Amino acid sequence: MDDSRFADTSDHDLLARHVEGDPDAFGELVRRHRDRLWAVALRTLGDREEAADAVQDALISAFRAAHTFRGQSAVTTWLHRITVNACLDRARKAASRKTAPVDDAERLDQLMDPHESAEAPAERQDLHRELVAALSTLPAEQRAALVLVDMQAYPVAEAAEILDVPAGTVKSRCARGRAKLLPLLTHLRSRDVEGGTEPGSYTGNRAQSASVPPPSRPRDSDFGDPAAIKGGGGLA
């Protein structure tokens, strides 16, 4: 697909074109937003395969439900809401199966930006691993709020739209999550000071993690057919 065709087309118009039958419009939406959707899913679930499945489920749902979009929020907010809901559904199912949280080095490595993983000092990598391990101990709703606000740098108001809860609830979940994380991460403060990095907390990891790609990127044309997505459009 020629990306320049949609260079001046808004997300809202792309979704409208998809509803009208344009076979490439939804693929362009995916191209624009998949990295941030993937980053949110991966940080929320802590598992590459689960995150990929959640994003795939979300994109299939969005593909099929596009006609229900009423424009009351930004398209990206709508896509994030569907993705976070897919993640929370998977997290709750995992909890009901009493699945253990992320607890091995391989899975923790998966949550790191591949560029940072290759280039950052070992101390930075260790800090990131400890952060993710601590984050995985939180309830799913608190984890999702912290991922959006503190790791993806969304304003509280936008995070509230994505999570479909009042802004006060987002603030409360973040505050509770931070309170639970603090005892697990306090020892990192002295390490940050000694290492010459900005002292403080896990919010120092508020990076542009949208660059983390899915295991294999979907072809934009795959989103012209829901069956192609479900059959392995590249996100699973």
C-alpha positions as CSV (number, residue, x, y, z in Angstrom):
1,M,0.0,0.0,0.0
2,D,1.2,3.5,-0.8
3,D,1.4,5.3,2.5
4,S,1.5,8.7,0.8
5,R,-2.1,8.2,-0.3
6,F,-3.3,8.8,3.3
7,A,-0.7,11.4,4.3
8,D,-3.3,14.1,4.8
9,T,-6.1,11.9,6.0
10,S,-7.1,12.1,9.6
11,D,-7.7,9.0,11.8
12,H,-11.4,9.8,11.9
13,D,-11.6,10.0,8.1
14,L,-9.6,6.7,7.8
15,L,-12.1,5.0,10.0
16,A,-15.0,6.4,8.0
17,R,-13.4,5.2,4.8
18,H,-12.9,1.7,6.3
19,V,-16.7,1.6,7.1
20,E,-17.4,2.7,3.6
21,G,-15.4,-0.2,2.2
22,D,-11.9,1.2,1.5
23,P,-9.7,-2.0,1.8
24,D,-6.6,-0.1,2.8
25,A,-7.9,2.5,5.3
26,F,-7.9,0.3,8.4
27,G,-4.4,-1.0,7.6
28,E,-3.2,2.6,7.6
29,L,-4.7,3.1,11.1
30,V,-2.9,0.0,12.3
31,R,0.4,1.3,10.8
32,R,0.0,4.6,12.6
33,H,-0.9,3.3,16.1
34,R,0.2,-0.3,16.4
35,D,3.5,0.5,18.2
36,R,1.9,2.3,21.0
37,L,-0.9,-0.3,21.3
38,W,1.8,-3.0,21.4
39,A,3.8,-1.1,24.1
40,V,0.8,-0.7,26.3
41,A,-0.2,-4.3,26.0
42,L,3.3,-5.6,26.6
43,R,3.8,-3.5,29.7
44,T,0.4,-4.3,31.0
45,L,0.5,-8.1,30.5
46,G,4.2,-8.7,30.9
47,D,4.3,-11.5,28.3
48,R,5.0,-11.2,24.6
49,E,2.6,-13.8,23.4
50,E,-0.2,-12.7,25.6
51,A,0.3,-9.1,24.6
52,A,0.4,-10.0,20.9
53,D,-2.8,-12.0,21.3
54,A,-4.5,-9.1,23.1
55,V,-3.5,-6.6,20.4
56,Q,-4.7,-9.0,17.7
57,D,-8.0,-9.5,19.5
58,A,-8.4,-5.7,19.9
59,L,-7.7,-5.0,16.3
60,I,-10.2,-7.6,15.1
61,S,-12.8,-6.1,17.4
62,A,-12.0,-2.6,16.2
63,F,-12.1,-3.8,12.6
64,R,-15.6,-5.3,13.1
65,A,-17.0,-2.5,15.3
66,A,-15.8,0.5,13.4
67,H,-19.4,1.3,12.4
68,T,-20.2,1.9,16.0
69,F,-17.6,4.6,16.5
70,R,-19.5,7.9,17.1
71,G,-16.6,10.3,17.3
72,Q,-17.0,11.2,21.0
73,S,-13.3,10.6,21.6
74,A,-10.2,10.5,19.4
75,V,-9.8,7.3,17.3
76,T,-6.5,6.6,19.0
77,T,-8.3,6.8,22.4
78,W,-11.0,4.4,21.1
79,L,-8.3,1.9,19.9
80,H,-6.4,2.1,23.2
81,R,-9.6,1.5,25.1
82,I,-10.3,-1.6,23.1
83,T,-6.7,-2.8,23.6
84,V,-6.6,-2.1,27.3
85,N,-9.9,-4.0,27.8
86,A,-8.5,-6.9,25.8
87,C,-5.5,-6.9,28.1
88,L,-7.5,-6.7,31.3
89,D,-9.7,-9.6,30.1
90,R,-6.6,-11.7,29.6
91,A,-5.1,-10.6,32.9
92,R,-8.3,-11.5,34.8
93,K,-8.4,-14.9,33.1
94,A,-4.8,-15.5,34.0
95,A,-5.5,-14.5,37.6
96,S,-8.4,-16.9,37.8
97,R,-6.0,-19.7,36.6
98,K,-3.6,-18.5,39.3
99,T,-0.9,-18.0,36.7
100,A,2.3,-16.8,38.2
101,P,3.5,-13.3,37.4
102,V,6.5,-12.6,35.2
103,D,9.4,-14.3,37.0
104,D,12.1,-15.2,34.5
105,A,14.8,-13.2,32.8
106,E,13.7,-14.1,29.3
107,R,10.3,-12.6,29.7
108,L,11.6,-9.5,31.5
109,D,14.0,-9.0,28.6
110,Q,11.1,-9.0,26.2
111,L,9.7,-5.9,27.9
112,M,12.7,-3.8,27.2
113,D,13.1,-1.6,24.1
114,P,15.3,-3.7,21.8
115,H,17.5,-0.7,21.0
116,E,18.0,0.1,24.7
117,S,18.6,-3.6,25.5
118,A,21.4,-3.7,23.1
119,E,23.1,-0.3,23.9
120,A,22.2,0.6,27.5
121,P,24.6,-0.1,30.4
122,A,24.0,-3.3,32.3
123,E,22.9,-1.2,35.3
124,R,20.1,0.4,33.2
125,Q,19.0,-3.0,32.0
126,D,19.0,-4.4,35.6
127,L,16.9,-1.4,36.8
128,H,14.4,-1.9,34.0
129,R,14.1,-5.6,34.9
130,E,13.4,-4.8,38.5
131,L,10.9,-2.2,37.5
132,V,9.0,-4.7,35.4
133,A,9.1,-7.4,38.0
134,A,7.7,-5.0,40.5
135,L,5.0,-3.8,38.1
136,S,3.9,-7.3,37.5
137,T,2.9,-7.7,41.2
138,L,0.1,-5.1,40.9
139,P,-3.5,-5.8,40.2
140,A,-4.3,-5.4,36.5
141,E,-6.3,-2.2,36.8
142,Q,-3.5,-0.5,38.7
143,R,-0.9,-1.7,36.3
144,A,-2.8,-0.5,33.3
145,A,-3.2,3.0,34.9
146,L,0.5,3.2,35.7
147,V,1.5,2.0,32.3
148,L,-0.6,4.7,30.6
149,V,0.3,7.6,32.9
150,D,3.8,6.9,34.1
151,M,5.3,4.8,31.3
152,Q,3.5,6.0,28.2
153,A,3.1,9.6,29.5
154,Y,-0.6,9.9,28.8
155,P,-2.4,12.8,30.6
156,V,-4.7,11.6,33.4
157,A,-7.7,12.8,31.5
158,E,-6.8,10.8,28.4
159,A,-6.0,7.7,30.4
160,A,-9.4,8.1,32.1
161,E,-11.0,8.1,28.6
162,I,-9.0,5.0,27.6
163,L,-9.9,3.1,30.8
164,D,-13.5,4.4,30.7
165,V,-13.3,5.5,34.3
166,P,-13.4,8.9,36.1
167,A,-10.1,10.8,36.2
168,G,-10.2,10.5,40.0
169,T,-10.2,6.7,39.7
170,V,-7.1,6.8,37.5
171,K,-5.4,9.1,40.1
172,S,-6.4,6.7,42.9
173,R,-5.2,3.6,41.0
174,C,-1.9,5.3,40.2
175,A,-1.4,6.4,43.8
176,R,-2.1,2.9,45.1
177,G,0.1,1.4,42.6
178,R,3.0,3.8,43.3
179,A,2.6,3.1,47.1
180,K,2.9,-0.6,46.5
181,L,5.9,-0.2,44.1
182,L,7.8,2.2,46.4
183,P,9.0,-0.4,48.9
184,L,10.1,-2.7,46.1
185,L,12.0,0.1,44.3
186,T,13.4,2.3,47.1
187,H,16.8,0.6,46.8
188,L,17.1,1.8,43.2
189,R,17.3,5.5,44.4
190,S,20.8,5.1,45.8
191,R,21.9,3.2,42.7
192,D,20.6,6.0,40.4
193,V,22.5,8.6,42.4
194,E,25.7,6.6,42.4
195,G,25.4,5.9,38.7
196,G,24.9,9.6,37.9
197,T,21.4,9.1,36.5
198,E,18.4,11.1,37.5
199,P,17.5,9.9,41.1
200,G,14.1,8.8,41.9
201,S,11.5,6.3,40.8
202,Y,10.2,4.1,38.1
203,T,8.8,7.1,36.3
204,G,12.3,7.6,34.9
205,N,11.3,4.8,32.5
206,R,8.7,7.0,31.0
207,A,10.2,6.5,27.6
208,Q,8.9,6.5,24.0
209,S,8.4,2.8,24.2
210,A,6.1,3.0,21.1
211,S,9.2,1.9,19.1
212,V,8.8,-1.7,20.5
213,P,7.5,-3.7,17.6
214,P,5.3,-6.8,17.7
215,P,7.1,-10.1,17.1
216,S,6.3,-9.7,13.4
217,R,4.6,-6.8,11.9
218,P,1.3,-7.3,10.1
219,R,1.0,-6.5,6.5
220,D,-1.4,-3.6,6.1
221,S,-3.4,-5.5,3.5
222,D,-4.1,-8.2,6.1
223,F,-6.7,-5.9,7.6
224,G,-8.9,-6.0,4.5
225,D,-10.2,-9.4,5.8
226,P,-11.0,-10.2,9.4
227,A,-10.3,-13.8,8.7
228,A,-6.8,-13.0,7.7
229,I,-6.1,-11.2,11.0
230,K,-7.4,-14.1,13.0
231,G,-5.6,-16.6,10.9
232,G,-2.2,-15.0,11.7
233,G,-2.0,-11.5,10.3
234,G,1.4,-11.0,12.0
235,L,0.4,-9.9,15.5
236,A,0.2,-13.4,17.1
